[in-house]
């Protein structure tokens, strides 16, 4: 009766189910990748942290004052409307845009010569980093006798206050070479000397591309040191500065504005924002002072005319009084006169405000429309008052009109005179609506790089990338690792799980190098953990052979380097050690190396027998006690045709009667058809799968080819299993335990 091998294996988990142990096992096995990626990332992080040029941030704080609220609180809301224009509430958004305007930034560019670039010549990629370290950061100085082709490595510096070129030479790099006694030579992009001079002097010359003027203020460096000079367009420099400047209100509607700038030079970055701050405040003060000056000029033009109108009104009234005497107005008439004067004064004030607003707003603006409505209301009231005057006696009407003109002109002249005085005071003491709260200080610490943070990010990022790469490699190239997956796909049991052996790795190296001697693990290290796995195979195979058609066992794999030859050789050695007669045939007539495991040189073998040679003379007898070997033989031109011959079948029939077990080590199934030809005569066919090397689809395709060739697969052998799988892997029946031959 047949034995159900599948009942001997515990179905711990389905093949599609993943456990935490699977992830842990993947991480443990990919530790080399994880460590390598982490070290690379850490090295890059350290290089960035210690070698990257520092970036500093300088900022300045402004306060946009609301003078409207201050003046109202001080009771100044009764000031004439012409001076009240300076108490308008400034818009923070408008001030932010003004701060970034070309008017402010261009003046800063010109003042600090930001459109000029003059730097020592550094070696590409690493020169600037090394110079930053040498230049006092670590207290290290290069010896002066070191001269590396004019590159700067330490405290070389240059200051240029003038470098005027034509537009055609903008953004062109010139080379300045230091000489002795503060002299220098300027060369163009082609290396041609175009001018020479000394520090502190302005030097001019004419070139084919236009005139050049240069003034070097300071030059530090040994003779031969090279410096790079570039003149950029002022407009492009202004544009870059505007983009780099960050201006924002610290808190909504707080009136506090912060302007910040980042740069590689701590002192220059602070100088730039401070220069912009001073220029911004200066422009604000000048703008208001100019506005006051224009309004004062307007008032000075209006005052003589108003004074003349007042004098004329007084003369007309005096003439009337001299002719008609003093007219005694009644209480009602005096009240009406006061109303007319007040109405006329308010009307003229509103008309002046509208005239001032019409210069800034259109007639449809809400503020202008509101003034128009008030003016219309006052004009309507004036018409009603004029009708009341019209019903009075003629003498009283005339007296009332003359007094009205005197009072109105007096009021207007007085108000206008007061306004002029206020404007003179405002012009003399104008401080603007913007003040600097905090000027920028040259920062000591850079905002980038943050060394500790950069190193921690590199460490964590490298670790994460290493883990992800490990899982990616497993997903893309990883193969089957668990016996239960193989059993689920192939429907046959796993006969044995053979752990990885470091000793076998060394023996395999000897085989590849064709070194003489015995290279069989079962003989060299019988207590090795991998040998114990082969012993389990021997036991399982013995049970299977009891129900097989014959004693011929074919061991094959899907592709090379699966460990099938290792299993064939060591299985043969272990079976032979149990007083059995065993023959191992090297069925790979192309690349077989079974003979090398036993230290046998290249001998006639299988191919020679199939070509007509004598079988028994070709067999290498007793390479180990009870173990014979039939090597691959001479390389034939068509191995498959030899295996299809009748002589191959006859040979196997003869051999299986002479031996207890015949093991055939065959070529890979997916490479050639030899395995399917041999497998038709084998009573037991075993497929070798190397741990983590074969995807499921590859294994399934191998089984399919064997099945199509009429070969029945009886079991699977899982080799090269990491020893940690015994305690990490779900799907493993149990682990292997090493032991010494002497207990105690």
C-alpha positions as CSV (number, residue, x, y, z in Angstrom):
1,X,0.0,0.0,0.0
2,X,1.2,3.5,-0.8
3,X,2.4,5.9,1.8
4,X,1.0,9.4,1.8
5,X,4.1,11.6,2.2
6,X,2.1,14.8,2.5
7,X,0.8,13.7,5.9
8,X,4.4,13.8,7.2
9,X,4.5,17.6,6.9
10,X,2.6,20.1,9.0
11,X,0.7,22.7,7.1
12,X,1.5,25.6,9.3
13,X,0.3,28.4,7.0
14,X,-1.0,28.8,3.5
15,X,1.4,29.9,0.8
16,X,-0.2,33.3,0.4
17,X,-0.2,34.1,4.1
18,X,2.6,36.2,5.4
19,X,3.7,36.3,9.0
20,X,5.9,38.8,10.9
21,X,8.6,36.1,10.9
22,X,8.7,36.3,7.1
23,X,9.5,40.0,7.3
24,X,12.0,39.5,10.0
25,X,13.7,36.7,8.1
26,X,13.9,38.9,5.0
27,X,15.5,41.7,7.0
28,X,18.0,39.4,8.6
29,X,19.0,37.8,5.3
30,X,19.4,41.2,3.7
31,X,21.5,42.6,6.4
32,X,24.5,43.1,4.1
33,X,22.4,45.3,1.7
34,X,20.9,47.2,4.6
35,X,24.2,47.9,6.2
36,X,25.8,48.8,2.9
37,X,23.1,51.3,1.9
38,X,23.0,52.7,5.4
39,X,26.8,53.3,5.4
40,X,26.6,54.9,2.0
41,X,23.8,57.2,3.1
42,X,25.6,58.0,6.4
43,X,28.8,58.8,4.5
44,X,26.8,61.1,2.2
45,X,25.1,62.7,5.2
46,X,28.4,63.3,6.9
47,X,29.9,64.8,3.8
48,X,27.0,67.1,3.4
49,X,27.0,68.1,7.1
50,X,30.7,68.8,7.3
51,X,31.6,69.9,3.7
52,X,28.5,71.6,2.3
53,X,28.9,75.4,2.2
54,X,26.9,77.0,5.1
55,X,23.8,79.0,4.5
56,X,23.0,81.9,6.8
57,X,19.8,83.8,7.3
58,X,19.5,87.4,8.3
59,X,16.3,89.2,9.0
60,X,15.1,92.7,9.8
61,X,11.9,93.7,11.6
62,X,9.7,96.7,10.6
63,X,6.7,98.3,12.3
64,X,4.1,99.9,10.0
65,X,2.5,102.6,12.3
66,X,-1.2,103.5,12.1
67,X,-1.0,107.3,12.6
68,X,-4.7,107.7,12.1
69,X,-5.5,106.0,15.4
70,X,-2.7,107.9,17.2
71,X,-3.9,111.3,16.0
72,X,-7.5,110.5,16.7
73,X,-6.5,109.5,20.2
74,X,-4.7,112.8,20.6
75,X,-7.7,114.8,19.5
76,X,-6.3,115.7,16.1
77,X,-9.3,114.7,14.1
78,X,-10.3,118.4,13.9
79,X,-7.2,119.3,11.9
80,X,-7.8,120.7,8.4
81,X,-8.3,118.0,5.8
82,X,-5.2,119.0,3.8
83,X,-2.8,118.0,6.7
84,X,-4.9,115.0,7.6
85,X,-3.8,113.3,4.4
86,X,-0.6,112.3,6.3
87,X,-2.7,110.4,8.8
88,X,-4.0,107.9,6.3
89,X,-3.7,104.3,7.5
90,X,-0.9,102.5,5.6
91,X,-1.6,99.1,3.9
92,X,0.7,96.4,5.2
93,X,0.4,94.5,1.9
94,X,1.4,97.7,0.0
95,X,4.4,98.2,2.3
96,X,5.5,94.6,1.6
97,X,5.4,95.1,-2.1
98,X,7.2,98.5,-1.8
99,X,10.0,96.8,0.2
100,X,10.5,94.3,-2.6
101,X,10.2,97.0,-5.3
102,X,13.0,97.8,-7.7
103,X,13.3,101.3,-6.2
104,X,14.6,99.8,-3.0
105,X,16.4,96.7,-4.2
106,X,18.2,98.4,-7.1
107,X,19.7,101.0,-4.7
108,X,21.0,98.2,-2.5
109,X,22.5,96.4,-5.5
110,X,24.4,99.5,-6.5
111,X,25.5,100.4,-3.0
112,X,26.9,97.0,-2.1
113,X,28.1,96.2,-5.7
114,X,26.0,93.0,-5.7
115,X,26.2,92.9,-9.5
116,X,29.9,92.2,-9.2
117,X,31.2,88.7,-8.3
118,X,34.9,88.4,-7.3
119,X,35.9,85.1,-5.7
120,X,39.1,83.1,-5.4
121,X,39.4,80.3,-7.9
122,X,38.5,77.0,-6.3
123,X,39.0,73.5,-7.6
124,X,35.7,72.2,-9.0
125,X,33.4,70.2,-6.6
126,X,35.7,70.0,-3.6
127,X,37.7,73.2,-3.7
128,X,35.2,75.4,-1.9
129,X,34.5,72.8,0.7
130,X,38.2,72.3,1.5
131,X,38.8,76.1,1.6
132,X,35.9,76.5,4.0
133,X,37.6,74.0,6.4
134,X,41.1,75.3,5.9
135,X,40.1,78.9,6.4
136,X,40.1,78.8,10.1
137,X,37.2,76.5,10.7
138,X,39.4,73.8,12.0
139,X,42.4,76.0,12.7
140,X,44.4,74.4,9.9
141,X,46.5,76.3,7.4
142,X,48.1,74.9,4.3
143,X,51.8,75.5,3.9
144,X,52.6,78.5,1.7
145,X,54.9,76.5,-0.5
146,X,52.0,74.4,-1.7
147,X,50.8,75.7,-5.1
148,X,48.2,73.7,-6.9
149,X,47.9,75.4,-10.3
150,X,46.7,78.6,-8.8
151,X,43.7,77.2,-6.9
152,X,42.6,78.8,-3.7
153,X,42.7,76.6,-0.6
154,X,42.7,78.9,2.4
155,X,42.5,82.5,3.3
156,X,42.7,84.0,-0.2
157,X,40.2,86.9,-0.7
158,X,39.5,89.8,-3.0
159,X,37.4,93.0,-2.8
160,X,36.3,94.9,-5.9
161,X,34.4,98.1,-5.8
162,X,34.2,98.8,-9.6
163,X,34.2,96.4,-12.5
164,X,32.4,98.2,-15.4
165,X,32.1,96.3,-18.8
166,X,29.9,96.6,-21.8
167,X,26.6,94.6,-22.0
168,X,28.3,92.2,-24.4
169,X,30.6,91.1,-21.6
170,X,28.0,90.6,-18.9
171,X,28.1,87.2,-17.2
172,X,31.6,86.5,-18.7
173,X,34.2,85.1,-16.3
174,X,37.5,87.0,-16.2
175,X,40.6,85.7,-14.4
176,X,42.7,87.9,-12.2
177,X,46.2,86.7,-11.4
178,X,47.9,88.1,-8.3
179,X,51.4,89.3,-8.7
180,X,54.1,90.7,-6.4
181,X,53.8,94.1,-4.6
182,X,50.0,94.2,-4.8
183,X,50.0,94.0,-8.6
184,X,47.7,91.9,-10.7
185,X,46.9,91.0,-14.3
186,X,43.4,90.5,-15.7
187,X,42.8,87.9,-18.4
188,X,39.7,87.4,-20.6
189,X,37.9,84.1,-21.1
190,X,40.5,83.1,-23.7
191,X,43.4,83.7,-21.3
192,X,44.6,86.8,-23.0
193,X,45.9,89.6,-20.7
194,X,43.8,92.7,-21.2
195,X,45.0,95.0,-18.4
196,X,47.3,95.1,-15.4
197,X,47.2,97.3,-12.3
198,X,47.7,97.6,-8.6
199,X,45.5,97.4,-5.6
200,X,43.8,100.8,-4.8
201,X,44.1,102.1,-8.4
202,X,41.3,102.4,-11.0
203,X,42.5,100.9,-14.3
204,X,40.7,101.4,-17.6
205,X,41.3,99.8,-21.0
206,X,39.5,99.3,-24.3
207,X,38.9,95.9,-25.8
208,X,37.2,94.6,-29.0
209,X,34.0,94.0,-26.9
210,X,34.1,97.4,-25.3
211,X,35.7,99.4,-22.5
212,X,36.6,97.9,-19.1
213,X,37.2,99.8,-15.8
214,X,38.5,98.0,-12.7
215,X,39.2,99.0,-9.1
216,X,40.5,96.4,-6.7
217,X,40.3,97.5,-3.1
218,X,41.8,94.4,-1.5
219,X,43.8,91.4,-2.7
220,X,45.0,88.7,-0.3
221,X,46.9,85.7,-1.7
222,X,50.3,84.6,-2.8
223,X,51.7,85.6,-6.2
224,X,50.1,83.3,-8.8
225,X,46.8,83.0,-7.0
226,X,43.9,83.2,-9.3
227,X,40.6,84.9,-8.8
228,X,37.4,84.9,-10.9
229,X,35.6,88.2,-11.8
230,X,32.1,88.4,-13.3
231,X,29.9,91.4,-14.0
232,X,26.2,90.8,-14.2
233,X,23.4,92.9,-15.4
234,X,22.0,95.2,-12.6
235,X,18.5,94.3,-13.7
236,X,19.1,90.5,-13.4
237,X,20.8,91.0,-10.1
238,X,17.8,93.0,-8.8
239,X,15.5,90.3,-10.1
240,X,17.5,87.5,-8.2
241,X,17.5,89.6,-5.0
242,X,13.7,90.2,-5.2
243,X,13.1,86.4,-5.6
244,X,15.5,85.6,-2.7
245,X,14.0,88.1,-0.3
246,X,11.2,86.8,1.8
247,X,8.9,89.4,3.3
248,X,5.8,88.7,5.3
249,X,3.6,90.0,8.1
250,X,4.5,88.2,11.3
251,X,0.9,88.2,12.6
252,X,-2.2,89.1,10.6
253,X,-3.0,92.8,11.0
254,X,-0.2,93.3,13.5
255,X,1.6,95.8,11.3
256,X,4.9,94.0,12.0
257,X,6.8,93.0,8.9
258,X,9.8,90.6,8.8
259,X,12.2,90.6,5.8
260,X,14.7,87.8,5.7
261,X,17.4,86.7,3.2
262,X,19.6,83.6,3.0
263,X,23.2,83.6,1.7
264,X,26.5,82.0,2.0
265,X,28.3,85.0,3.5
266,X,27.0,85.9,7.0
267,X,28.2,89.5,7.0
268,X,27.1,90.3,3.4
269,X,23.7,88.8,4.0
270,X,23.1,91.0,7.0
271,X,24.5,94.0,5.2
272,X,22.1,93.5,2.3
273,X,18.9,93.4,4.4
274,X,20.1,96.3,6.6
275,X,20.8,98.4,3.4
276,X,17.4,97.6,2.1
277,X,15.8,98.5,5.5
278,X,17.5,101.9,5.5
279,X,16.6,102.6,1.9
280,X,13.0,101.5,2.5
281,X,12.6,103.9,5.5
282,X,14.4,106.6,3.5
283,X,12.0,106.2,0.6
284,X,9.0,106.3,2.9
285,X,10.1,109.5,4.6
286,X,11.1,111.2,1.3
287,X,7.7,110.2,-0.2
288,X,5.7,111.8,2.6
289,X,8.0,114.9,2.7
290,X,7.6,115.4,-1.1
291,X,3.9,115.1,-0.8
292,X,3.8,117.7,2.0
293,X,6.1,120.0,0.0
294,X,3.7,119.8,-3.0
295,X,0.7,120.5,-0.9
296,X,2.4,123.4,0.8
297,X,3.3,124.9,-2.5
298,X,-0.4,124.6,-3.5
299,X,-1.5,126.4,-0.3
300,X,1.1,129.1,-0.8
301,X,-0.4,129.7,-4.2
302,X,-4.0,129.9,-2.8
303,X,-3.4,132.1,0.2
304,X,-2.8,135.4,-1.6
305,X,-6.0,134.9,-3.6
306,X,-8.1,134.1,-0.5
307,X,-6.5,137.1,1.3
308,X,-7.6,139.4,-1.6
309,X,-11.1,138.0,-1.5
310,X,-11.3,138.6,2.2
311,X,-10.1,142.2,1.8
312,X,-12.7,142.8,-1.0
313,X,-15.5,141.4,1.1
314,X,-14.5,143.6,4.1
315,X,-14.4,146.7,1.8
316,X,-17.8,146.0,0.3
317,X,-19.3,145.5,3.8
318,X,-17.7,148.7,5.1
319,X,-18.9,150.7,2.1
320,X,-22.4,149.4,2.6
321,X,-22.3,150.3,6.3
322,X,-21.0,153.8,5.5
323,X,-23.9,154.3,3.1
324,X,-26.8,152.8,5.1
325,X,-25.4,152.9,8.6
326,X,-25.3,150.0,10.9
327,X,-28.1,147.5,10.2
328,X,-29.4,145.8,13.3
329,X,-30.2,142.2,12.3
330,X,-32.8,140.4,14.2
331,X,-32.3,137.2,16.2
332,X,-33.7,135.1,13.4
333,X,-31.4,136.8,10.8
334,X,-28.3,136.3,12.9
335,X,-29.1,132.6,13.3
336,X,-29.6,132.3,9.6
337,X,-26.3,134.0,8.9
338,X,-24.4,131.6,11.2
339,X,-26.1,128.6,9.4
340,X,-25.1,130.0,6.0
341,X,-21.5,130.6,7.1
342,X,-21.2,127.1,8.6
343,X,-22.8,125.5,5.5
344,X,-20.5,127.4,3.1
345,X,-17.4,126.5,5.1
346,X,-18.3,122.8,5.2
347,X,-19.1,122.9,1.5
348,X,-15.7,124.3,0.6
349,X,-13.9,121.9,2.8
350,X,-15.6,119.0,1.1
351,X,-14.9,120.4,-2.3
352,X,-11.2,120.6,-1.4
353,X,-11.2,117.0,-0.2
354,X,-12.9,115.9,-3.4
355,X,-10.3,117.8,-5.5
356,X,-7.5,116.0,-3.5
357,X,-9.2,112.6,-3.9
358,X,-9.9,113.0,-7.6
359,X,-6.1,112.9,-8.1
360,X,-5.9,109.4,-6.7
361,X,-9.4,107.9,-7.4
362,X,-11.9,107.9,-10.1
363,X,-15.4,109.4,-9.8
364,X,-16.9,105.9,-9.2
365,X,-14.8,105.2,-6.2
366,X,-16.9,104.8,-3.0
367,X,-15.0,107.6,-1.1
368,X,-15.5,110.1,-4.0
369,X,-19.2,109.1,-4.3
370,X,-19.7,109.6,-0.5
371,X,-18.2,113.1,-0.8
372,X,-20.4,113.9,-3.8
373,X,-23.4,112.9,-1.8
374,X,-22.4,115.2,1.2
375,X,-21.7,118.1,-1.2
376,X,-25.1,117.7,-2.9
377,X,-26.8,117.7,0.6
378,X,-25.0,120.9,1.6
379,X,-25.8,122.5,-1.8
380,X,-29.5,121.7,-1.2
381,X,-29.4,123.2,2.3
382,X,-27.7,126.3,0.8
383,X,-30.5,126.7,-1.7
384,X,-33.1,126.5,1.1
385,X,-31.3,129.2,3.1
386,X,-31.1,131.5,0.0
387,X,-34.8,131.2,-0.4
388,X,-35.2,132.3,3.3
389,X,-33.0,135.3,2.6
390,X,-35.0,136.3,-0.5
391,X,-38.2,137.1,1.6
392,X,-36.3,139.6,3.8
393,X,-36.3,143.4,3.1
394,X,-33.7,144.5,0.5
395,X,-31.5,146.3,3.0
396,X,-31.4,143.4,5.4
397,X,-30.8,141.0,2.5
398,X,-27.8,143.0,1.3
399,X,-26.3,143.3,4.8
400,X,-26.8,139.6,5.4
401,X,-25.0,138.7,2.1
402,X,-22.1,141.0,2.7
403,X,-21.6,139.7,6.3
404,X,-21.8,136.2,5.0
405,X,-19.0,136.9,2.5
406,X,-16.8,138.4,5.2
407,X,-17.4,135.5,7.7
408,X,-16.9,132.8,5.1
409,X,-13.7,134.3,3.6
410,X,-12.3,134.9,7.1
411,X,-13.0,131.3,8.1
412,X,-11.5,129.9,4.8
413,X,-8.4,132.1,5.0
414,X,-7.8,131.2,8.7
415,X,-8.2,127.5,8.0
416,X,-5.9,127.6,5.0
417,X,-3.3,129.5,7.0
418,X,-3.5,127.0,9.8
419,X,-3.1,124.2,7.3
420,X,0.0,125.8,5.8
421,X,1.5,126.1,9.2
422,X,0.7,122.4,10.0
423,X,2.3,121.3,6.7
424,X,5.5,123.3,7.4
425,X,5.7,121.5,10.8
426,X,4.9,118.1,9.2
427,X,7.5,118.7,6.5
428,X,10.2,119.6,9.0
429,X,9.6,116.8,11.4
430,X,8.4,114.0,9.0
431,X,9.5,110.6,10.2
432,X,7.3,108.4,7.9
433,X,5.0,105.6,8.8
434,X,7.6,102.8,8.8
435,X,10.3,102.3,11.4
436,X,12.9,99.6,11.9
437,X,12.4,97.7,15.1
438,X,15.4,95.4,14.8
439,X,18.3,95.6,12.3
440,X,19.9,92.4,11.2
441,X,23.0,91.0,12.9
442,X,25.5,88.8,11.2
443,X,24.4,85.3,12.3
444,X,27.0,83.0,13.9
445,X,25.2,79.7,13.2
446,X,24.0,78.7,9.7
447,X,20.5,77.6,9.1
448,X,21.8,74.9,6.8
449,X,23.3,72.4,7.2
450,X,22.1,71.3,10.6
451,X,24.8,68.7,11.2
452,X,23.1,66.5,13.8
453,X,19.8,66.6,12.0
454,X,21.5,65.9,8.6
455,X,23.4,62.9,10.0
456,X,20.2,61.5,11.8
457,X,18.2,61.9,8.6
458,X,20.9,60.2,6.6
459,X,21.1,57.4,9.1
460,X,17.3,56.9,9.2
461,X,16.9,57.3,5.5
462,X,19.7,54.9,4.7
463,X,18.2,52.3,7.0
464,X,14.8,52.7,5.5
465,X,16.0,52.7,1.9
466,X,18.1,49.6,2.7
467,X,15.1,47.8,4.1
468,X,12.9,48.8,1.2
469,X,15.6,47.7,-1.3
470,X,15.9,44.3,0.5
471,X,12.1,43.8,0.1
472,X,12.2,45.1,-3.5
473,X,15.0,42.6,-4.4
474,X,13.0,39.9,-2.8
475,X,9.8,40.9,-4.7
476,X,11.7,41.2,-8.1
477,X,14.2,38.4,-7.8
478,X,13.4,36.5,-4.7
479,X,12.3,32.9,-4.9
480,X,10.5,30.3,-2.8
481,X,11.7,30.0,0.8
482,X,9.1,27.8,2.5
483,X,8.5,24.1,2.0
484,X,4.7,24.6,2.3
485,X,4.8,26.9,-0.8
486,X,6.5,24.2,-2.8
487,X,4.1,21.5,-1.7
488,X,1.1,23.7,-2.5
489,X,2.4,24.5,-6.0
490,X,3.7,21.1,-7.0
491,X,1.5,18.8,-5.1
492,X,4.4,16.6,-3.9
493,X,6.1,16.5,-0.6
494,X,9.4,18.1,0.4
495,X,11.7,15.2,1.1
496,X,14.3,17.2,2.9
497,X,15.4,20.7,3.9
498,X,19.2,21.0,3.8
499,X,20.7,23.9,5.7
500,X,23.5,26.1,4.4
501,X,27.0,24.9,5.2
502,X,30.1,27.1,5.3
503,X,32.3,24.0,5.1
504,X,30.5,23.0,1.8
505,X,31.1,26.5,0.4
506,X,34.9,25.9,0.8
507,X,34.6,22.4,-0.6
508,X,32.7,23.7,-3.6
509,X,35.4,26.2,-4.2
510,X,37.9,23.3,-4.4
511,X,35.7,21.5,-6.9
512,X,35.5,24.6,-9.1
513,X,39.3,25.0,-9.1
514,X,39.7,21.3,-9.9
515,X,41.8,20.7,-6.9
516,X,42.9,17.1,-6.2
517,X,41.5,15.3,-3.2
518,X,38.1,14.2,-1.8
519,X,35.6,17.0,-1.6
520,X,32.5,15.2,-0.2
521,X,31.0,16.9,2.8
522,X,29.6,13.7,4.3
523,X,33.2,12.4,4.4
524,X,35.0,15.6,5.4
525,X,32.5,16.8,8.0
526,X,30.0,14.0,8.8
527,X,28.6,16.0,11.7
528,X,27.9,19.1,9.6
529,X,24.3,20.4,9.8
530,X,23.9,20.1,6.1
531,X,24.9,16.4,6.2
532,X,22.1,15.9,8.8
533,X,19.7,17.2,6.2
534,X,21.0,14.7,3.6
535,X,20.4,11.9,6.1
536,X,16.8,13.0,6.4
537,X,16.7,12.7,2.6
538,X,18.2,9.2,2.8
539,X,15.4,8.2,5.2
540,X,12.6,9.7,3.1
541,X,14.1,8.2,-0.1
542,X,14.2,4.7,1.4
543,X,10.5,4.9,2.1
544,X,9.8,6.1,-1.4
545,X,12.0,3.4,-3.1
546,X,9.9,0.7,-1.5
547,X,7.1,1.7,-3.7
548,X,9.0,2.9,-6.8
549,X,9.2,1.1,-10.1
550,X,13.0,0.7,-9.9
551,X,16.0,1.8,-7.9
552,X,17.0,4.5,-10.3
553,X,16.8,8.0,-8.8
554,X,17.1,11.1,-10.9
555,X,18.1,14.3,-9.2
556,X,17.6,17.4,-11.3
557,X,17.0,21.2,-11.0
558,X,15.4,24.0,-13.0
559,X,18.7,25.8,-13.7
560,X,22.4,25.5,-12.7
561,X,23.8,26.2,-9.3
562,X,20.9,24.7,-7.3
563,X,23.0,22.2,-5.4
564,X,21.9,19.0,-7.2
565,X,25.4,17.7,-7.7
566,X,26.1,18.3,-4.0
567,X,23.0,16.3,-3.0
568,X,23.7,13.5,-5.5
569,X,27.3,13.0,-4.3
570,X,26.6,13.2,-0.6
571,X,23.4,11.1,-0.8
572,X,25.4,8.4,-2.6
573,X,28.1,8.6,0.0
574,X,25.7,8.2,2.9
575,X,23.7,5.3,1.3
576,X,27.0,3.6,0.5
577,X,28.1,4.0,4.1
578,X,25.1,1.8,5.1
579,X,26.6,-1.2,3.4
580,X,24.8,-0.6,0.1
581,X,26.2,-0.8,-3.4
582,X,25.7,2.6,-5.0
583,X,26.5,4.0,-8.5
584,X,26.3,7.7,-9.2
585,X,26.1,8.6,-12.9
586,X,27.0,12.1,-14.1
587,X,24.2,12.6,-16.6
588,X,25.4,16.1,-17.5
589,X,27.6,15.3,-20.5
590,X,28.2,19.0,-21.2
591,X,29.2,20.6,-17.9
592,X,29.1,17.8,-15.3
593,X,31.7,17.8,-12.4
594,X,30.8,14.8,-10.3
595,X,34.2,13.3,-10.8
596,X,35.8,16.5,-9.3
597,X,34.0,15.9,-6.0
598,X,36.0,12.6,-5.6
599,X,39.3,14.0,-6.8
600,X,39.1,11.9,-10.0
601,X,40.7,13.4,-13.1
602,X,38.9,13.6,-16.4
603,X,38.0,10.0,-17.4
604,X,36.0,8.2,-20.0
605,X,32.4,7.8,-18.9
606,X,28.7,8.0,-19.9
607,X,29.2,9.5,-23.4
608,X,31.8,6.9,-24.2
609,X,29.6,4.1,-23.1
610,X,26.7,5.3,-25.2
611,X,29.1,5.7,-28.1
612,X,29.9,2.0,-28.0
613,X,32.5,1.7,-25.2
614,X,32.6,-1.1,-22.6
615,X,30.4,-0.2,-19.6
616,X,32.2,-2.0,-16.8
617,X,35.6,-0.6,-17.9
618,X,34.3,2.9,-17.8
619,X,33.0,2.7,-14.2
620,X,35.3,4.1,-11.5
621,X,35.0,1.5,-8.8
622,X,35.1,2.1,-5.1
623,X,35.9,5.8,-5.0
624,X,34.4,5.4,-1.6
625,X,33.6,2.1,0.1
626,X,30.6,0.7,-1.8
627,X,30.4,3.7,-4.1
628,X,31.2,3.6,-7.9
629,X,31.1,6.5,-10.3
630,X,30.3,6.8,-14.0
631,X,31.7,10.1,-15.1
632,X,30.3,12.3,-17.9
633,X,33.0,11.1,-20.3
634,X,34.2,12.8,-23.5
635,X,32.1,15.8,-24.6
636,X,29.8,14.6,-27.4
637,X,28.5,16.8,-30.2
638,X,24.9,15.7,-29.6
639,X,24.2,14.5,-26.1
640,X,20.5,14.3,-26.5
641,X,20.7,11.9,-29.4
642,X,22.9,9.6,-27.3
643,X,20.3,9.6,-24.5
644,X,17.6,8.7,-27.0
645,X,19.5,5.6,-28.2
646,X,18.5,2.1,-27.2
647,X,21.9,1.6,-25.7
648,X,21.1,4.0,-22.9
649,X,18.0,2.1,-21.9
650,X,20.0,-1.2,-22.0
651,X,22.7,0.3,-19.9
652,X,20.3,1.3,-17.2
653,X,18.6,-2.1,-17.2
654,X,22.0,-3.7,-16.6
655,X,23.2,-1.3,-13.9
656,X,20.0,-1.4,-11.8
657,X,20.5,-5.1,-11.3
658,X,24.1,-4.7,-10.2
659,X,23.5,-1.9,-7.6
660,X,21.2,-1.3,-4.7
661,X,20.8,2.3,-5.8
662,X,21.6,4.2,-9.0
663,X,21.7,8.0,-8.7
664,X,21.7,10.1,-11.9
665,X,22.8,13.7,-11.6
666,X,21.2,15.4,-14.7
667,X,21.5,18.8,-16.4
668,X,19.0,21.6,-15.6
669,X,15.5,21.0,-17.0
670,X,15.0,24.5,-18.4
671,X,18.3,24.5,-20.1
672,X,18.2,21.3,-22.1
673,X,15.9,18.3,-22.7
674,X,18.4,15.7,-21.3
675,X,16.5,15.5,-17.9
676,X,13.2,14.5,-19.5
677,X,14.9,11.8,-21.6
678,X,16.7,10.4,-18.5
679,X,13.6,10.7,-16.3
680,X,11.5,8.3,-18.3
681,X,13.7,5.4,-17.0
682,X,13.9,6.6,-13.4
683,X,11.6,5.2,-10.8
684,X,12.0,8.3,-8.6
685,X,12.6,11.9,-9.8
686,X,13.5,14.5,-7.3
687,X,13.6,18.3,-8.0
688,X,16.2,20.4,-6.2
689,X,15.2,24.0,-5.3
690,X,17.7,26.4,-3.8
691,X,16.3,28.5,-1.0
692,X,15.2,32.0,-2.2
693,X,16.6,31.6,-5.8
694,X,13.6,30.3,-7.8
695,X,10.3,32.0,-8.3
696,X,7.2,29.9,-8.2
697,X,6.5,30.3,-11.9
698,X,10.0,28.9,-12.7
699,X,9.4,25.9,-10.5
700,X,5.9,25.4,-12.0
701,X,7.4,25.6,-15.5
702,X,10.0,23.0,-14.6
703,X,7.4,20.6,-13.3
704,X,5.3,21.2,-16.4
705,X,8.2,20.2,-18.7
706,X,8.9,17.1,-16.7
707,X,5.2,16.1,-16.9
708,X,5.0,16.8,-20.6
709,X,8.1,14.6,-21.1
710,X,6.4,11.7,-19.2
711,X,8.4,12.1,-16.0
712,X,6.5,11.8,-12.7
713,X,7.9,14.1,-10.0
714,X,8.0,12.3,-6.6
715,X,9.4,15.0,-4.3
716,X,11.3,18.2,-3.8
717,X,14.6,19.0,-2.0
718,X,15.0,22.5,-0.6
719,X,18.7,23.3,-0.3
720,X,21.0,26.1,1.0
721,X,18.5,27.1,3.7
722,X,19.9,29.7,6.2
723,X,20.1,28.2,9.6
724,X,18.1,31.0,11.2
725,X,15.1,29.6,9.2
726,X,14.9,26.9,11.8
727,X,13.6,29.4,14.4
728,X,12.3,32.3,12.2
729,X,10.4,30.5,9.5
730,X,6.8,29.4,9.6
731,X,6.4,26.4,7.5
732,X,9.5,24.6,8.8
733,X,8.8,21.4,10.6
734,X,11.7,21.9,13.0
735,X,15.3,22.9,13.3
736,X,18.6,21.1,13.2
737,X,20.9,21.0,16.2
738,X,24.6,20.5,15.9
739,X,26.3,18.2,18.5
740,X,29.8,17.0,19.4
741,X,30.8,13.4,19.0
742,X,31.9,13.4,22.6
743,X,29.2,14.4,25.1
744,X,29.9,16.2,28.3
